[in-house]
Amino acid sequence: MVEIAVVDDEKEIREHICRLIERQKPGSRIRAYAAGEELLAAGDVPDMVFLDVRMPGMNGIETARSLRKRREEIILIFLTGLKEYVFDAFDLYAFQYLLKPVDEKKFAEVLERACTEAGRRKGKQELFIKARNLTLDQADILYIESRGKKVEIHTVREYMPQGGMSSCIEIYASMEELTGQLGEGFYRCHRAYIVNMAHITEYGSDSIILTNGDSVYLAKKKYGEFVKAYMWYLQNGGVSSV
């Protein structure tokens, strides 16, 4: 889960930015502040900050310098109606500089790239579904099921693909294509199933039970290979749900 702070002394803009983030990245942890001093006093340093440049008291550039000292890998995105601060922002290795009023299409593009980068910096692996313009945290994936030319991605929490919130996302893709994109914590236990080993609670000679209670097939000829893969996963820092 990406932690995002929005800092702007104008309440309407602050709330608007928060709504845009929630619409595009439901489930993100979003905190809003009216001043840089408030964010710094809160103590927590988020993964990403949307910062108004011109604010009473400590301005956005000063706030950003303090944040950068506390967390070098923080992603800084500046919001302002003036271009004169752009070089100060670049000196702080700003991820992006957005002019007000914020263009929603541009904002969506920047947020998507910023979340991907935040995940990379945190060591988190993500799966981007281009057809749905949707990024999934791989840790949220329970298992993937083949349905002919389509696949169903079953997730721990609900995402918002086209059509509303859902914990089962259907897309056109091949199992081979997805296997190549997923991390080492995933195992193709059957021609029709890929499981996230972090969510396995039980397994037998022909089935695997996931943390949500769903059961998927384990090909009998793959049982020995699966056990070795699962043991390797656990021995190399993987989390067990058994």
C-alpha positions as CSV (number, residue, x, y, z in Angstrom):
1,M,0.0,0.0,0.0
2,V,1.4,3.4,-1.0
3,E,1.4,6.1,1.6
4,I,0.6,9.5,0.2
5,A,0.5,13.0,1.7
6,V,-1.2,16.0,0.2
7,V,0.0,19.4,1.5
8,D,-1.8,22.6,0.3
9,D,-3.1,25.5,2.3
10,E,-6.2,25.8,0.1
11,K,-8.8,23.3,1.3
12,E,-10.6,22.9,-2.0
13,I,-7.4,22.0,-3.9
14,R,-6.3,19.7,-1.1
15,E,-9.6,17.8,-1.2
16,H,-9.6,17.7,-5.0
17,I,-6.2,16.1,-5.1
18,C,-7.2,13.6,-2.5
19,R,-10.3,12.6,-4.5
20,L,-8.2,12.2,-7.7
21,I,-5.8,9.9,-5.8
22,E,-8.6,7.8,-4.2
23,R,-10.4,7.5,-7.5
24,Q,-7.3,6.2,-9.3
25,K,-5.7,4.3,-6.4
26,P,-8.4,3.1,-4.1
27,G,-7.0,1.7,-0.9
28,S,-4.0,4.1,-0.8
29,R,-3.3,5.6,2.6
30,I,-3.9,9.3,2.0
31,R,-3.2,12.1,4.6
32,A,-4.0,15.7,4.0
33,Y,-2.2,18.7,5.6
34,A,-2.8,22.5,5.4
35,A,0.9,23.3,6.0
36,G,4.3,21.8,5.7
37,E,4.8,22.2,9.5
38,E,1.8,19.9,10.1
39,L,3.2,17.2,8.0
40,L,6.7,17.4,9.6
41,A,5.1,17.5,13.1
42,A,3.1,14.3,12.3
43,G,6.4,12.4,12.4
44,D,5.6,9.8,9.7
45,V,7.3,10.3,6.3
46,P,5.1,8.9,3.5
47,D,6.2,7.3,0.3
48,M,5.0,10.2,-1.8
49,V,4.1,13.9,-1.2
50,F,2.1,16.3,-3.3
51,L,3.4,19.7,-2.2
52,D,2.0,23.2,-2.8
53,V,5.0,25.5,-3.3
54,R,3.6,28.7,-2.0
55,M,2.2,28.4,1.5
56,P,2.2,30.6,4.6
57,G,5.0,29.9,7.0
58,M,7.2,27.0,5.7
59,N,6.8,26.9,1.9
60,G,6.9,23.7,-0.2
61,I,10.5,23.9,-1.1
62,E,11.6,24.2,2.5
63,T,9.3,21.4,3.5
64,A,10.7,19.2,0.8
65,R,14.3,19.8,2.0
66,S,13.3,18.7,5.5
67,L,11.5,15.6,4.1
68,R,14.4,14.7,1.9
69,K,16.8,14.7,4.9
70,R,14.4,12.4,6.8
71,R,13.9,10.0,3.9
72,E,16.1,10.2,0.9
73,E,14.0,8.0,-1.4
74,I,10.7,10.0,-0.9
75,I,8.9,11.0,-4.1
76,L,8.2,14.7,-4.3
77,I,5.6,16.2,-6.6
78,F,5.2,19.9,-6.6
79,L,2.0,21.8,-7.3
80,T,2.0,25.5,-8.1
81,G,0.5,28.1,-10.4
82,L,4.0,29.7,-10.9
83,K,6.9,28.4,-13.0
84,E,9.5,30.4,-11.2
85,Y,10.2,27.7,-8.6
86,V,10.9,24.9,-11.1
87,F,14.7,25.1,-10.8
88,D,14.4,24.9,-7.0
89,A,12.3,21.8,-7.4
90,F,14.8,20.2,-9.8
91,D,17.5,20.8,-7.2
92,L,15.6,18.6,-4.8
93,Y,15.3,15.9,-7.4
94,A,11.5,16.4,-7.7
95,F,9.7,13.6,-9.5
96,Q,7.3,16.0,-11.2
97,Y,6.2,19.6,-11.3
98,L,2.5,20.1,-11.9
99,L,1.0,23.5,-12.7
100,K,-2.3,24.6,-11.3
101,P,-5.1,24.2,-12.2
102,V,-4.1,20.5,-12.4
103,D,-4.9,18.7,-15.7
104,E,-6.6,15.5,-14.6
105,K,-5.3,13.4,-17.4
106,K,-1.7,14.6,-16.8
107,F,-2.2,14.0,-13.0
108,A,-3.3,10.4,-13.7
109,E,-0.2,9.7,-15.8
110,V,2.1,11.2,-13.1
111,L,0.4,9.4,-10.3
112,E,0.7,6.0,-12.1
113,R,4.4,6.5,-12.8
114,A,5.0,7.8,-9.2
115,C,3.3,4.7,-7.7
116,T,5.3,2.4,-9.8
117,E,8.5,4.2,-8.8
118,A,7.4,4.1,-5.1
119,G,6.9,0.4,-5.3
120,R,10.3,0.0,-6.9
121,R,12.0,2.0,-4.2
122,K,10.2,0.0,-1.5
123,G,11.1,-3.3,-3.2
124,K,7.5,-4.0,-3.9
125,Q,6.6,-5.9,-7.0
126,E,3.6,-4.8,-9.1
127,L,1.7,-6.1,-12.1
128,F,0.5,-3.5,-14.6
129,I,-2.6,-4.4,-16.6
130,K,-2.5,-2.2,-19.6
131,A,-5.9,-3.0,-21.0
132,R,-7.5,-1.8,-17.7
133,N,-4.9,0.9,-16.9
134,L,-4.7,-0.8,-13.5
135,T,-1.6,-1.6,-11.3
136,L,-1.9,-4.5,-8.9
137,D,0.4,-5.0,-5.9
138,Q,1.5,-8.6,-6.5
139,A,1.2,-9.2,-2.7
140,D,-2.5,-8.7,-3.1
141,I,-2.9,-11.5,-5.7
142,L,-4.2,-14.8,-4.3
143,Y,-4.2,-16.8,-7.5
144,I,-4.8,-16.5,-11.2
145,E,-7.2,-18.8,-13.1
146,S,-7.3,-19.5,-16.8
147,R,-10.7,-19.2,-18.5
148,G,-10.1,-19.9,-22.1
149,K,-8.8,-16.8,-23.8
150,K,-9.3,-14.8,-20.6
151,V,-7.8,-15.1,-17.1
152,E,-9.3,-14.2,-13.7
153,I,-7.0,-12.5,-11.2
154,H,-8.3,-13.2,-7.7
155,T,-7.1,-10.6,-5.1
156,V,-7.1,-10.1,-1.4
157,R,-8.8,-6.7,-1.6
158,E,-11.0,-5.0,-4.1
159,Y,-9.6,-2.9,-6.9
160,M,-11.5,-0.7,-9.3
161,P,-11.3,-1.9,-12.9
162,Q,-13.9,-0.8,-15.4
163,G,-17.3,-1.7,-14.0
164,G,-16.7,-1.0,-10.4
165,M,-14.9,-2.4,-7.4
166,S,-14.0,-6.1,-7.6
167,S,-11.7,-8.7,-6.0
168,C,-11.8,-10.8,-9.3
169,I,-10.4,-9.0,-12.3
170,E,-11.0,-10.6,-15.8
171,I,-8.7,-9.7,-18.6
172,Y,-7.6,-11.1,-22.0
173,A,-4.1,-12.6,-21.4
174,S,-2.3,-15.9,-21.5
175,M,-0.9,-17.8,-18.4
176,E,2.5,-17.8,-20.0
177,E,2.5,-14.0,-20.4
178,L,1.5,-13.5,-16.7
179,T,4.0,-16.1,-15.4
180,G,6.8,-14.1,-17.1
181,Q,5.7,-10.9,-15.3
182,L,5.2,-12.3,-11.8
183,G,7.8,-12.6,-9.1
184,E,9.5,-15.8,-7.7
185,G,6.8,-16.1,-5.1
186,F,4.3,-17.4,-7.7
187,Y,4.0,-21.0,-8.9
188,R,2.0,-22.5,-11.8
189,C,0.6,-25.5,-10.0
190,H,-1.7,-26.5,-12.9
191,R,-2.2,-25.5,-16.5
192,A,-5.2,-23.4,-15.4
193,Y,-3.8,-22.0,-12.1
194,I,-1.0,-19.8,-10.8
195,V,-0.8,-19.4,-7.0
196,N,0.8,-16.8,-4.7
197,M,2.8,-18.9,-2.3
198,A,2.4,-16.2,0.4
199,H,-1.3,-17.0,0.6
200,I,-1.1,-20.8,0.8
201,T,-2.7,-22.2,4.0
202,E,-2.8,-25.9,3.2
203,Y,-1.9,-28.3,0.4
204,G,-2.3,-31.9,-0.5
205,S,-1.5,-34.2,-3.4
206,D,-4.0,-32.7,-5.8
207,S,-5.1,-29.3,-4.3
208,I,-3.9,-26.1,-2.7
209,I,-6.0,-24.0,-0.2
210,L,-5.6,-20.2,-0.2
211,T,-6.1,-17.7,2.7
212,N,-9.6,-16.8,1.4
213,G,-10.7,-20.4,1.6
214,D,-10.6,-21.1,-2.2
215,S,-9.2,-24.4,-3.4
216,V,-7.3,-24.7,-6.7
217,Y,-6.0,-27.8,-8.5
218,L,-2.4,-29.0,-8.1
219,A,-1.4,-31.3,-11.0
220,K,-0.4,-34.6,-9.5
221,K,2.7,-34.8,-11.7
222,K,3.8,-31.4,-10.3
223,Y,3.4,-32.3,-6.6
224,G,7.1,-33.1,-6.0
225,E,8.2,-30.0,-7.9
226,F,5.7,-27.8,-6.1
227,V,6.9,-29.0,-2.6
228,K,10.5,-28.2,-3.5
229,A,9.5,-24.8,-4.9
230,Y,7.4,-24.0,-1.8
231,M,10.2,-25.1,0.6
232,W,12.7,-23.0,-1.3
233,Y,10.3,-20.0,-1.1
234,L,10.0,-20.4,2.7
235,Q,13.8,-20.9,3.2
236,N,14.6,-17.8,1.3
237,G,12.5,-15.4,3.3
238,G,9.0,-16.2,2.0
239,V,6.0,-15.7,4.4
240,S,4.0,-18.8,5.4
241,S,0.3,-18.7,5.9
242,V,0.1,-22.3,6.9
